[in-house]
Amino acid sequence: MTTMSPHLPLRRHARLQTTALDEAEEVAGRVMSAHRLRASRPKEFGSRVYAVAIGASTLLSAVYAGEAEVTGRVPMDYYTVLLVLGGGMDVATDLGEHRVAAGRACVISPGERLRLRFAPRTAQVAAKLPRIVVDQAYSRIGTAPARGLTFDLGVPGDSPWPAVLRLAASTVDRFDSGVLPPGAGAELERMLVTSLLLAQSHDHATALTRGGGTRGHRAAGVVAEIVAADPVPPLRPEDLAATAGVSLRTLQEGFRSRFGTSLTGFQREQRLVRAHRMLTGPPGETTVADVALAWRVRSPGPVRAGLPRPLRHHAVRHAARRPSCRAGRAAPHDEGMTTMAFTTPAFTTPASTTPAHTTPAHTTTARTTTARTTTARTTVQLRTAAGRITGRGTGPGAEDSPLVVALHGGGYHSGYFDVPGHSLLDVGVAAGFEVVALDRPGYGGSDALPAGELTFARSAEVLDEAIGALWSERGGARPGVVVVSHSIGSAIAVHLAARRPEWPLLGISLHGVGDRSPAHVVDAWHGVAPDGGPVELPAPQRRALLYGPAGTVDEEAVDAARAGVAPLPLAEMLEIVDGWPSTYVRPAADVVVPVQYTLAEHDGLWIVDEERLAAFARAFTSAPWVHARIQGGAGHNLDHHRLSRAFHLGQLAFAAECAARR
C-alpha cells in the first residue's frame, strides 16, 4: 500500500482505516451516502476516514492512497463543502465538471449526478450539511424561506468560508477530552453555514441581501430584548409589532426564522427562565404557587405543566421544605404532587392509595378544547411491580374494535400523540376506536426505572404488565390490543411483542425506527457527556432532525408539539444507535403477530432507502404478514406532519384488519 499523507485533522474520531475496497465503500457510504468506489490499482488502494458530528451536520477528513473514483448510487439530498489539503480531484455533478487542486475548495449541491476522481494521496477535509440546515440558515438571514439552494461548484481562491472549515476542524482537535460538546458543535455548524451562504455564489444570493425579510429578523431581535427584560407583563403581540415598527406577520416570520419558534412560544420560554431563577433561589422561599402569582395566572397548574421535568422536581423539593399550613394537615405540596406528575394541566388525578402490588387502572375524565376539536380525555394510572405507569386516553370505542395502545419515542411523553390538529386520539375517537397513549417508564408521571435497568427489554417487561392491567380494566368484549409506536417506543414494542404477552396482542404498528443511523447521528449521541443526566435536544436540532422540509409540516404544529417534549435518558440514546442495530433481529424473529412498518422519507435519525426498509421487514420471520413502506412527504415525527390524519387512519385500518384476520 502506498504511504498516505499523515496530515489529517480529526484523528481522534477514526471511522475507517483499511486497504479493502468493499469495507471502505460501506463505511464511507454510511458517513456520506451510498456510492460505488473503484480503484485503478486495487493493490495500491488504502483509505482513512475520520468523522464527527457538528450540530446536525457531519465534519470529516479523508485520504485515499492510489487513484480512486467515487460514483453516487442515490441522489444526494445534502450539501458537501470540500477543501483539498493535498493531491487533487475532479468533480462532476449536474452543474458540470471542475478540477480542484491542493489548497482549493468546491461546493457540491444536492442533485442526481455525482462522480469524484481522486489523484493518489489526495487528502481532504469536508462537511456534509443537511439541506434543511442550509435552508433554515438562509431563512434566518434572508428575505424568505429558500426552496432549495444551488451553489456554484467552483470556489474563488480568496473566498473566506474554507478558512471557517479549517477552523471547525482545528477547533474539534483542540478539545482535550476528544468529546465535542453539542453546543460547540452547533455553533461551528452555524458559523460554517452562515459563511457559506454569505461568501459563496448561489442562485438565491441576490435575494439574500435584498430588503424585506431582514426587517423581520431585526424586529425579532428588538422585541426579544423587550420580552427577555420583563416577560411577565401581558404584552400583546400587536403592541410589540408596533413598537418594532413592523406588521405582526413580519414580526412572527422574523421570530420563526431567527429563533425557530413563534413570538408566544418565545414569551413562554422566557417566563420559564424567570421561573427557574425564582425556584432555584434559597430553599423554602419560593413555591410554584408564588411563581403562578408572579405570572398573573389564577392556578399553579399551568406553571407546573410548563416547567421542564427536572425543574418540576426541583419545585417539589422546594415546596417540601416549607412548613405545613397547620398541625395535622398535609403541606400544600402533598395535595399537588399527583397533579405535577402529569404534563397536561387538564389531566388531574387524585393521589392513588392502591398498594404497589395491585394493578387496576384508575381514570378520571376531563374535556380538552382546541381550535380544531373538542374531545373527552381520561387520565390513566396503572400500578406495576416496578411502580406507576401513567397515560391519557379517550372514551370507550365500539365494542368490536380493538383497544389501541400508543407508545411514544425518546424525548417526548404521551402528549406526542395528542398534538392539537394532529392527534391520534382524536382520529381514533372519530373512527370508533378507544386509544390510550401511555407514558413509558421515566416519562410523564410514570416512575423511572433504576439506572441499571434502563434497557428496551426491561421497559417492555414493565409495559407488558401495565397493558395487562389496562386490558383487565378496559378490555371487555373487544377482540384484543393493537400497539402503535414511534421511534424508541417502536424498538420497545418489538421487545414487547417478542414476549408473547398473556393479554391478546393482535398486531404492532411501528414507525420512526430503522436498522442503521447516519454517522452524524451516531457521533452526536456519542458526543454527549457520559456522566450527564437526561438530554433535551435544542429546538433547532429537533426541527432539523425530526421534521421534514418546508411544505411537509406547519410550523404551528412544530411549536404545539413542544408541549410534549421531555428529557431523554442517555441510556436510551446509546442503546438505539449501538445495541439496537445489531440485536433487533433476535426479538423481531420472535414476533408472531402482524406488523405494519413505516419509515418516513425525510427521517433525520435513520438511513432511509428501499434496501434498509426491506432488511428491517425481513427480520420478522415469524409474523403472519408484514406491511412495510416508505412514507413520502414527512420526517421522523410523522404524526405531526400535514399528512398525519391520513397516516393515523392507515394505522387504525391496520388495527381493524388485525381484528378481522385474527
Secondary structure, DSSP 8 states (H G I E B T S, - for coil): --------S-TTSEEEEES-HHHHHHHHHHHS--EEEEESSGGG-EEEEEEEEETTEEEEEEEEES-EEEEESS-B-EEEEEEEEESEEEEEETTEEEEEETT-EEEE-SBS-EEEEE-TTEEEEEEEEEHHHHHHHHHHHSSS--S---B-SB--TT-SHHHHHHHHHHHHHH-TTS---HHHHHHHHHHHHHHHHHHS-BTTHHHHTSSSHHHHHHHHHHHHHHHHH---S---HHHHHHHHTS-HHHHHHHHHHHHSS-HHHHHHHHHHHHHHHHHTSSTTS--HHHHHHHTT-S-SHHHHHHS-HHHHHHHHHHHHTS--SSTTS--HHHHHHHHHT-SSTT---------TT---EEEEEEEEE-SS-EEEEEEEEEEETTEEEEEEE-----TTS-EEEEE--TTB-GGGGG-TTS-HHHHHHHHT--EEEE--TTSTTS----GGG-SHHHHHHHHHHHHHHHHHHH-TT---EEEEEETHHHHHHHHHHHT--SS-EEEEEEES--S---HHHHHHHHTS-TT---B---HHHHHHHHS--TTSS-HHHHHHHGGGB--B-HHHHHIIIIIHHHHTHHHHHT--S-EEEEEEEE-SSS--SHHHHHHHHHT-TT-S-EEEEEEEEEESSGGGSTTHHHHHHHHHHHHHHHHHT-
